[in-house]
Amino acid sequence: MDMRLELVPLRSTDIDRSRAFYVEQVGFGLDHDVEPGNGMRIVQLTPPGSACSVVLGVGGPEAAPVAGLHLVVDDVHAACAELRERGVDVTDVEDMGGVRYARFSDPDGNSWALQQLG
C-alpha cells in the first residue's frame, strides 16, 4: 500500500499576507486560490521541486502553528542567500555533523528548516 504525504495544512490568520510571503518571498508556486462558498477560501502552494503542497488557513487563528517542517535543499548556503535577498529572516547555517540546517518562520509562526544532507 502506498502512502503519500501530499498536503500539509498551515495556520494563517491573514491569507493574503501568508500567500504573499510564500509566493513572493519563499518562492512557492501558487496552485489554487479559490472560494468554493460559505466563506471558505482554499489557497494551496507548492515548494519548487516538491510533490507535497501546503494549504493555508486551516483551523483559523485559534489553531497552533506547525513546527519543524523541512525543505530539503542541495545547497543550504545558496538557499539562505536567496531567501534573504527576498526579505526572509533566515538563521545562520548550523552544521550538525554533516547535516546542515537553517531555519525561518512565516508571519504566523509556522516554522521551517532548510536541510542539506551530506
DSSP file (Angstrom, degrees, kcal/mol; ACC not computed):
  #  RESIDUE AA STRUCTURE BP1 BP2  ACC     N-H-->O    O-->H-N    N-H-->O    O-->H-N    TCO  KAPPA ALPHA  PHI   PSI    X-CA   Y-CA   Z-CA
    1    1 A M              0   0    0      0, 0.0     2,-0.3     0, 0.0     0, 0.0   0.000 360.0 360.0 360.0 126.4    0.0    0.0    0.0
    2    2 A D        -     0   0    0      2,-0.0     2,-0.4     0, 0.0     0, 0.0  -0.603 360.0-171.2 -80.6 144.5    1.4    3.4   -1.0
    3    3 A M        -     0   0    0     -2,-0.3     2,-0.5     2,-0.0     0, 0.0  -0.938   7.5-173.9-136.2 114.6    1.0    6.3    1.4
    4    4 A R        -     0   0    0     -2,-0.4     2,-0.8     0, 0.0    -2,-0.0  -0.926  22.2-141.8-115.1 128.0    2.0    9.7    0.0
    5    5 A L        +     0   0    0     -2,-0.5     3,-0.1     1,-0.2    46,-0.1  -0.792  39.9 151.9 -82.9 115.3    2.2   12.9    2.0
    6    6 A E        +     0   0    0     -2,-0.8    47,-2.7     1,-0.3     2,-0.3   0.567  54.6  35.4-123.7 -15.1    0.8   15.4   -0.5
    7    7 A L  E     -a   53   0A   0     45,-0.2    -1,-0.3     2,-0.0    47,-0.2  -0.963  53.2-170.9-150.0 127.4   -0.8   18.2    1.5
    8    8 A V  E     -a   54   0A   0     45,-2.2    47,-2.0    -2,-0.3     2,-0.3  -0.975  22.3-135.5-118.1 122.9    0.1   19.9    4.9
    9    9 A P  E     -a   55   0A   0      0, 0.0     2,-0.4     0, 0.0    47,-0.2  -0.591  21.5-164.2 -78.3 137.2   -2.3   22.3    6.5
   10   10 A L  E     -a   56   0A   0     45,-2.9    47,-1.3    -2,-0.3    48,-1.0  -0.959  21.3-115.3-123.1 140.5   -0.8   25.6    7.8
   11   11 A R        +     0   0    0     -2,-0.4     2,-0.3    53,-0.2    99,-0.2  -0.484  36.7 174.8 -67.5 137.8   -2.3   28.1   10.2
   12   12 A S        -     0   0    0     -2,-0.2     3,-0.2    46,-0.1    48,-0.1  -0.933  24.6-175.4-148.1 125.9   -2.8   31.5    8.7
   13   13 A T  S    S+     0   0    0     -2,-0.3     2,-0.3     1,-0.3    -1,-0.1   0.562  91.1  32.0 -92.6 -10.8   -4.5   34.5   10.4
   14   14 A D     >  -     0   0    0      1,-0.1     4,-2.7     2,-0.0    -1,-0.3  -0.789  68.3-168.2-147.2  97.6   -4.3   36.6    7.2
   15   15 A I  H  > S+     0   0    0     -2,-0.3     4,-3.0    -3,-0.2     5,-0.2   0.880  88.3  51.1 -58.0 -43.1   -4.5   34.5    4.0
   16   16 A D  H  > S+     0   0    0      2,-0.2     4,-2.3     1,-0.2    -1,-0.2   0.919 112.1  46.6 -63.4 -42.8   -3.4   37.4    1.7
   17   17 A R  H  > S+     0   0    0      2,-0.2     4,-2.3     1,-0.2    -2,-0.2   0.927 115.0  46.8 -63.6 -45.1   -0.3   38.1    3.9
   18   18 A S  H  X S+     0   0    0     -4,-2.7     4,-2.6     2,-0.2     5,-0.3   0.919 111.1  51.3 -63.7 -44.1    0.6   34.4    4.0
   19   19 A R  H  X S+     0   0    0     -4,-3.0     4,-2.7    -5,-0.2     5,-0.4   0.935 111.1  48.1 -58.8 -46.8    0.1   33.9    0.3
   20   20 A A  H  X>S+     0   0    0     -4,-2.3     4,-2.2    -5,-0.2     5,-0.9   0.908 111.3  51.4 -60.6 -42.8    2.4   36.9   -0.4
   21   21 A F  I  X>S+     0   0    0     -4,-2.3     5,-2.1     3,-0.2     4,-1.3   0.954 115.8  39.4 -59.7 -51.3    5.0   35.6    2.0
   22   22 A Y  I  <>S+     0   0    0     -4,-2.6     6,-2.9     3,-0.2     5,-0.8   0.879 125.1  36.0 -71.0 -37.6    5.1   32.1    0.5
   23   23 A V  I  <5S+     0   0    0     -4,-2.7    -3,-0.2    -5,-0.3    -2,-0.2   0.954 128.0  30.3 -80.2 -51.6    4.8   33.1   -3.2
   24   24 A E  I  <5S+     0   0    0     -4,-2.2    -3,-0.2    -5,-0.4    -2,-0.1   0.836 133.2  25.6 -81.9 -34.1    6.8   36.4   -3.3
   25   25 A Q  I  <<S+     0   0    0     -4,-1.3    63,-0.2    -5,-0.9    -3,-0.2   0.874 130.4  32.0 -99.5 -44.8    9.4   35.8   -0.6
   26   26 A V  I   <S-     0   0    0     -5,-2.1    -3,-0.2    -6,-0.2    -4,-0.2   0.775  99.6-125.2 -88.2 -26.2    9.9   32.0   -0.3
   27   27 A G      < +     0   0    0     -5,-0.8    -4,-0.2    -6,-0.3    -3,-0.1   0.666  49.1 157.5  94.3  17.3    9.2   31.2   -3.9
   28   28 A F        -     0   0    0     -6,-2.9     2,-0.3    19,-0.1    -1,-0.2  -0.421  43.0-115.5 -70.1 150.5    6.4   28.6   -3.6
   29   29 A G  E     -B   46   0A   0     17,-3.2    17,-2.3    -2,-0.1     2,-0.7  -0.673  21.9-123.3 -85.3 143.4    4.2   28.1   -6.7
   30   30 A L  E     +B   45   0A   0     -2,-0.3    15,-0.2    15,-0.2     3,-0.1  -0.788  34.4 170.1 -88.1 115.0    0.5   29.1   -6.4
   31   31 A D  E     +     0   0A   0     13,-2.6     2,-0.3    -2,-0.7    14,-0.2   0.881  64.3   0.4 -89.4 -46.8   -1.6   26.0   -7.3
   32   32 A H  E     +B   44   0A   0     12,-1.7    12,-2.2     2,-0.0    -1,-0.3  -0.999  43.3 174.1-146.9 141.9   -5.1   27.2   -6.2
   33   33 A D  E     +B   43   0A   0     -2,-0.3     2,-0.3    10,-0.2    10,-0.2  -0.718  36.6 149.3-143.3  92.1   -6.7   30.3   -4.8
   34   34 A V  E     -B   42   0A   0      8,-2.3     8,-3.2    -2,-0.2    -2,-0.0  -0.890  43.0-149.2-129.5 154.1  -10.4   29.6   -4.8
   35   35 A E  E     -     0   0A   0     -2,-0.3     6,-0.2     6,-0.2     3,-0.1  -0.863  15.5-179.6-121.5  93.6  -13.5   30.4   -2.8
   36   36 A P  E     -     0   0A   0      0, 0.0     2,-0.2     0, 0.0     5,-0.1   0.576  53.2 -88.8 -74.1  -7.6  -15.9   27.5   -3.2
   37   37 A G  E >  S+B   40   0A   0      3,-0.8     3,-2.1     1,-0.0     0, 0.0  -0.614  98.8  76.3 127.1 173.5  -18.6   29.1   -1.0
   38   38 A N  T 3  S-     0   0    0      1,-0.3     3,-0.1    -2,-0.2    -1,-0.0   0.763 122.1 -65.1  56.0  29.2  -19.7   29.5    2.6
   39   39 A G  T 3  S+     0   0    0      1,-0.3     2,-0.3    -4,-0.1    -1,-0.3   0.534  99.6 141.0  75.5   5.8  -16.9   32.0    3.2
   40   40 A M  E <   -B   37   0A   0     -3,-2.1    -3,-0.8     2,-0.0     2,-0.4  -0.606  30.7-171.4 -85.0 141.2  -14.3   29.3    2.7
   41   41 A R  E     -     0   0A   0     -2,-0.3     2,-0.6    -6,-0.2    -6,-0.2  -0.999   7.0-159.6-132.5 131.5  -11.1   30.1    0.8
   42   42 A I  E     +B   34   0A   0     -8,-3.2    -8,-2.3    -2,-0.4     2,-0.5  -0.947  11.2 177.2-115.6 115.8   -8.5   27.5   -0.3
   43   43 A V  E     -BC  33  56A   0     -2,-0.6    13,-2.4    13,-0.5     2,-0.4  -0.965   7.9-176.6-118.6 113.5   -5.0   28.6   -1.1
   44   44 A Q  E     +BC  32  55A   0    -12,-2.2   -13,-2.6    -2,-0.5   -12,-1.7  -0.936   2.2 180.0-116.4 133.3   -2.7   25.8   -2.0
   45   45 A L  E     -BC  30  54A   0      9,-2.6     9,-2.9    -2,-0.4   -15,-0.2  -0.929  12.5-153.8-132.2 150.8    1.0   26.3   -2.7
   46   46 A T  E     -B   29   0A   0    -17,-2.3   -17,-3.2    -2,-0.3     7,-0.2  -0.991  19.6-124.6-130.7 130.3    3.9   24.0   -3.6
   47   47 A P    >   -     0   0    0      0, 0.0     3,-2.1     0, 0.0   -19,-0.1  -0.404  49.3 -87.5 -63.2 146.1    7.6   24.4   -2.9
   48   48 A P  T 3  S+     0   0    0      0, 0.0     3,-0.1     0, 0.0   -20,-0.0  -0.346 114.0  10.5 -57.9 129.9    9.7   24.3   -6.1
   49   49 A G  T 3  S+     0   0    0      1,-0.3     2,-0.3    -3,-0.1     0, 0.0   0.471 102.6 124.2  83.5   2.4   10.6   20.6   -6.9
   50   50 A S    <   -     0   0    0     -3,-2.1    -1,-0.3     1,-0.1    21,-0.0  -0.682  52.7-159.3-100.8 149.8    8.3   19.2   -4.3
   51   51 A A  S    S+     0   0    0     -2,-0.3     2,-0.4    -3,-0.1    -1,-0.1   0.426  79.5  77.3 -95.7  -3.8    5.4   16.7   -4.6
   52   52 A C        -     0   0    0     -5,-0.1   -45,-0.2   -45,-0.0     2,-0.2  -0.904  64.4-167.2-112.0 135.5    3.9   17.9   -1.3
   53   53 A S  E     -a    7   0A   0    -47,-2.7   -45,-2.2    -2,-0.4     2,-0.3  -0.611  13.1-132.2-111.0 171.8    1.9   21.1   -1.1
   54   54 A V  E     -aC   8  45A   0     -9,-2.9    -9,-2.6   -47,-0.2     2,-0.4  -0.927   9.8-151.5-120.5 151.5    0.7   23.3    1.8
   55   55 A V  E     -aC   9  44A   0    -47,-2.0   -45,-2.9    -2,-0.3     3,-0.4  -0.991  18.6-136.1-122.7 134.5   -2.8   24.7    2.2
   56   56 A L  E    S+aC  10  43A   0    -13,-2.4   -13,-0.5    -2,-0.4   -45,-0.2  -0.601  71.8  23.6 -94.2 146.8   -3.3   28.0    4.1
   57   57 A G    >   +     0   0    0    -47,-1.3     3,-1.4     1,-0.3     2,-0.2   0.401  68.6 154.0  93.4  -0.7   -5.8   28.9    6.8
   58   58 A V  T 3  S+     0   0    0    -48,-1.0    -1,-0.3    -3,-0.4   -46,-0.1  -0.427  72.3   9.6 -67.3 128.1   -6.8   25.6    8.1
   59   59 A G  T 3  S-     0   0    0     -2,-0.2     3,-0.5   -48,-0.1    -1,-0.2   0.187 103.8-122.4  92.2 -17.4   -8.1   25.8   11.7
   60   60 A G    X   -     0   0    0     -3,-1.4     3,-1.6     1,-0.2   -47,-0.1  -0.120  54.1 -39.5  72.9-173.5   -8.2   29.6   11.8
   61   61 A P  T 3  S+     0   0    0      0, 0.0    -1,-0.2     0, 0.0   -48,-0.1   0.717 132.7  61.3 -63.6 -22.7   -6.4   31.9   14.2
   62   62 A E  T 3  S+     0   0    0     -3,-0.5    -2,-0.2     2,-0.1     2,-0.1   0.637  83.5 101.3 -80.2 -11.9   -7.0   29.6   17.2
   63   63 A A  S <  S-     0   0    0     -3,-1.6    -4,-0.0    -4,-0.2    -3,-0.0  -0.371  79.6-110.8 -70.9 150.5   -5.0   26.8   15.6
   64   64 A A        -     0   0    0      1,-0.1   -53,-0.2    -2,-0.1    -1,-0.1  -0.548  35.6-103.1 -79.2 145.9   -1.4   26.2   16.8
   65   65 A P        -     0   0    0      0, 0.0     2,-0.4     0, 0.0    45,-0.1  -0.322  35.8-112.7 -62.5 151.5    1.4   26.9   14.4
   66   66 A V        -     0   0    0    -55,-0.1    45,-2.4     2,-0.0     2,-0.4  -0.733  36.2-153.5 -85.9 135.1    3.0   24.0   12.7
   67   67 A A        +     0   0    0     -2,-0.4    45,-0.1    43,-0.2    43,-0.1  -0.885  57.2  12.7-116.6 141.9    6.6   23.4   13.8
   68   68 A G        +     0   0    0     -2,-0.4    44,-0.2     1,-0.2    -1,-0.2   0.709  63.9 167.9  79.6  23.9    9.6   21.8   12.2
   69   69 A L  E     -d  112   0B   0     42,-2.0    44,-2.9    -3,-0.2     2,-0.4  -0.486  26.6-140.1 -66.6 141.3    8.6   21.5    8.5
   70   70 A H  E     -d  113   0B   0     42,-0.2     2,-0.6    -2,-0.1    44,-0.2  -0.895  19.0-168.5-112.6 133.5   11.7   20.6    6.4
   71   71 A L  E     -d  114   0B   0     42,-3.1    44,-2.5    -2,-0.4     2,-0.5  -0.976  21.5-145.9-112.3 113.4   12.6   21.8    3.0
   72   72 A V  E     +d  115   0B   0     -2,-0.6     2,-0.3    42,-0.2    44,-0.2  -0.688  23.9 179.3 -85.5 127.3   15.5   19.7    1.7
   73   73 A V        -     0   0    0     42,-2.8    44,-0.4    -2,-0.5     3,-0.3  -0.866  36.4-133.3-126.7 157.6   17.9   21.7   -0.5
   74   74 A D  S    S+     0   0    0     -2,-0.3     2,-0.4     1,-0.3    -1,-0.1   0.832 102.1  23.7 -77.4 -33.2   21.1   20.8   -2.3
   75   75 A D     >  -     0   0    0      1,-0.1     4,-2.3    40,-0.1    -1,-0.3  -0.867  63.2-172.6-138.9 100.1   23.0   23.9   -1.0
   76   76 A V  H  > S+     0   0    0     -2,-0.4     4,-2.4    -3,-0.3     5,-0.2   0.835  87.6  54.9 -65.7 -33.3   21.7   25.4    2.2
   77   77 A H  H  > S+     0   0    0      2,-0.2     4,-2.3     1,-0.2    -1,-0.2   0.926 110.5  45.3 -66.2 -43.1   24.0   28.5    1.9
   78   78 A A  H  > S+     0   0    0      2,-0.2     4,-2.4     1,-0.2    -2,-0.2   0.901 112.8  51.3 -65.6 -40.5   22.7   29.3   -1.5
   79   79 A A  H  X S+     0   0    0     -4,-2.3     4,-2.4     2,-0.2    -2,-0.2   0.909 110.5  49.1 -62.9 -42.1   19.1   28.8   -0.3
   80   80 A C  H  X S+     0   0    0     -4,-2.4     4,-2.8     2,-0.2     5,-0.2   0.925 110.5  50.3 -62.2 -44.8   19.7   31.1    2.6
   81   81 A A  H  X S+     0   0    0     -4,-2.3     4,-2.1     1,-0.2    -2,-0.2   0.914 111.4  48.3 -61.4 -43.3   21.2   33.8    0.4
   82   82 A E  H  X S+     0   0    0     -4,-2.4     4,-1.1     2,-0.2    -1,-0.2   0.920 113.1  47.0 -64.2 -44.2   18.2   33.6   -2.0
   83   83 A L  H  <>S+     0   0    0     -4,-2.4     5,-2.5     1,-0.2     3,-0.5   0.907 110.8  51.8 -65.6 -40.7   15.7   33.8    0.8
   84   84 A R  H ><5S+     0   0    0     -4,-2.8     3,-1.7     1,-0.2    -1,-0.2   0.890 104.6  56.8 -62.9 -38.2   17.5   36.7    2.5
   85   85 A E  H 3<5S+     0   0    0     -4,-2.1    -1,-0.2     1,-0.3    -2,-0.2   0.810 107.2  50.2 -60.8 -28.6   17.5   38.6   -0.8
   86   86 A R  T 3<5S-     0   0    0     -4,-1.1    -1,-0.3    -3,-0.5    -2,-0.2   0.356 127.4-100.3 -92.0   4.5   13.7   38.2   -0.8
   87   87 A G  T < 5S+     0   0    0     -3,-1.7     2,-0.4     1,-0.3    -3,-0.2   0.614  72.1 145.1  91.5  13.1   13.4   39.6    2.7
   88   88 A V      < -     0   0    0     -5,-2.5     2,-1.1   -63,-0.2    -1,-0.3  -0.719  50.6-129.3 -86.3 133.3   13.1   36.3    4.7
   89   89 A D        +     0   0    0     -2,-0.4    16,-0.4    16,-0.2     2,-0.4  -0.715  37.8 176.6 -83.5  99.8   14.7   36.3    8.1
   90   90 A V        -     0   0    0     -2,-1.1    14,-0.2   -10,-0.1     3,-0.1  -0.855  25.8-122.9-109.1 140.2   16.8   33.1    8.0
   91   91 A T        -     0   0    0     12,-2.6     3,-0.1    -2,-0.4     2,-0.1  -0.204  39.6 -85.9 -69.8 168.4   19.1   31.9   10.8
   92   92 A D        -     0   0    0      1,-0.1    11,-0.3    10,-0.1     2,-0.3  -0.374  56.6 -90.3 -67.3 157.5   22.8   31.2   10.2
   93   93 A V        -     0   0    0      9,-0.1     2,-0.4    -3,-0.1     9,-0.2  -0.534  39.2-156.8 -74.3 134.3   23.6   27.7    8.9
   94   94 A E  E     -E  101   0B   0      7,-3.3     7,-2.6    -2,-0.3     2,-0.7  -0.945   6.7-146.4-110.9 133.0   24.3   25.1   11.6
   95   95 A D  E     -E  100   0B   0     -2,-0.4     5,-0.2     5,-0.2     2,-0.2  -0.891  12.3-173.5 -99.4 116.1   26.4   22.0   10.8
   96   96 A M  S    S-     0   0    0      3,-3.4     4,-0.1    -2,-0.7    -1,-0.1  -0.306  71.6 -59.8-104.1  47.2   25.1   19.1   12.9
   97   97 A G  S    S-     0   0    0     -2,-0.2     3,-0.1     1,-0.2    -1,-0.1   0.920 118.4 -23.5  79.6  46.3   27.8   16.6   11.9
   98   98 A G  S    S+     0   0    0      1,-0.2    20,-0.6    19,-0.1     2,-0.5   0.197 122.2  91.3 104.0 -15.9   27.3   16.5    8.1
   99   99 A V  E     - F   0 117B   0     19,-0.2    -3,-3.4    18,-0.2     2,-0.4  -0.965  63.9-155.5-110.7 125.8   23.7   17.6    8.0
  100  100 A R  E     -EF  95 116B   0     16,-2.6    16,-2.6    -2,-0.5     2,-0.3  -0.819  11.6-174.3-107.6 141.1   23.3   21.4    7.7
  101  101 A Y  E     +EF  94 115B   0     -7,-2.6    -7,-3.3    -2,-0.4     2,-0.3  -0.962  14.7 176.2-132.6 147.9   20.3   23.4    8.8
  102  102 A A  E     - F   0 114B   0     12,-1.5    12,-3.7    -2,-0.3     2,-0.3  -0.961  21.4-150.3-140.4 152.2   19.0   26.9    8.7
  103  103 A R  E     + F   0 113B   0     -2,-0.3   -12,-2.6   -11,-0.3     2,-0.3  -0.897  19.2 166.5-129.8 152.5   15.6   28.0   10.0
  104  104 A F  E     - F   0 112B   0      8,-1.9     8,-3.2    -2,-0.3     2,-0.3  -0.969  18.2-144.2-152.2 164.0   12.9   30.6    9.3
  105  105 A S  E     - F   0 111B   0    -16,-0.4   -16,-0.2    -2,-0.3     6,-0.2  -0.933  16.2-124.5-129.4 154.5    9.3   31.2   10.3
  106  106 A D    >   -     0   0    0      4,-2.3     3,-2.1    -2,-0.3   -88,-0.1  -0.356  45.6 -87.6 -87.0 176.7    6.3   32.6    8.4
  107  107 A P  T 3  S+     0   0    0      0, 0.0    -1,-0.1     0, 0.0   -95,-0.1   0.684 128.2  51.9 -61.4 -17.1    4.3   35.6    9.8
  108  108 A D  T 3  S-     0   0    0    -97,-0.2     3,-0.1     2,-0.1   -97,-0.1   0.335 121.2-102.4-100.8   6.4    2.0   33.2   11.7
  109  109 A G    <   +     0   0    0     -3,-2.1     2,-0.4     1,-0.3   -45,-0.0   0.510  68.7 149.0  87.7   4.1    4.8   31.3   13.5
  110  110 A N        -     0   0    0    -99,-0.2    -4,-2.3   -45,-0.1     2,-0.4  -0.602  40.8-141.7 -67.2 128.5    4.8   28.2   11.3
  111  111 A S  E     - F   0 105B   0    -45,-2.4   -42,-2.0    -2,-0.4     2,-0.3  -0.774  19.7-170.1-109.0 144.4    8.5   27.1   11.4
  112  112 A W  E     -dF  69 104B   0     -8,-3.2    -8,-1.9    -2,-0.4     2,-0.4  -0.909   9.8-153.8-126.9 148.8   10.6   25.7    8.6
  113  113 A A  E     -dF  70 103B   0    -44,-2.9   -42,-3.1    -2,-0.3     2,-0.6  -0.994  10.9-145.8-121.8 131.6   14.1   24.1    8.4
  114  114 A L  E     -dF  71 102B   0    -12,-3.7   -12,-1.5    -2,-0.4     2,-0.5  -0.855  26.9-164.7 -87.0 127.8   16.2   24.2    5.3
  115  115 A Q  E     -dF  72 101B   0    -44,-2.5   -42,-2.8    -2,-0.6     2,-0.5  -0.966  17.0-172.0-124.4 129.2   18.1   20.9    5.4
  116  116 A Q  E     - F   0 100B   0    -16,-2.6   -16,-2.6    -2,-0.5     2,-0.4  -0.980  15.5-151.0-117.5 120.3   21.2   19.9    3.4
  117  117 A L  E       F   0  99B   0     -2,-0.5   -18,-0.2   -44,-0.4   -19,-0.1  -0.706 360.0 360.0 -89.9 138.2   22.2   16.3    3.7
  118  118 A G              0   0    0    -20,-0.6    -1,-0.2    -2,-0.4   -19,-0.2   0.467 360.0 360.0  79.4 360.0   25.9   15.4    3.2
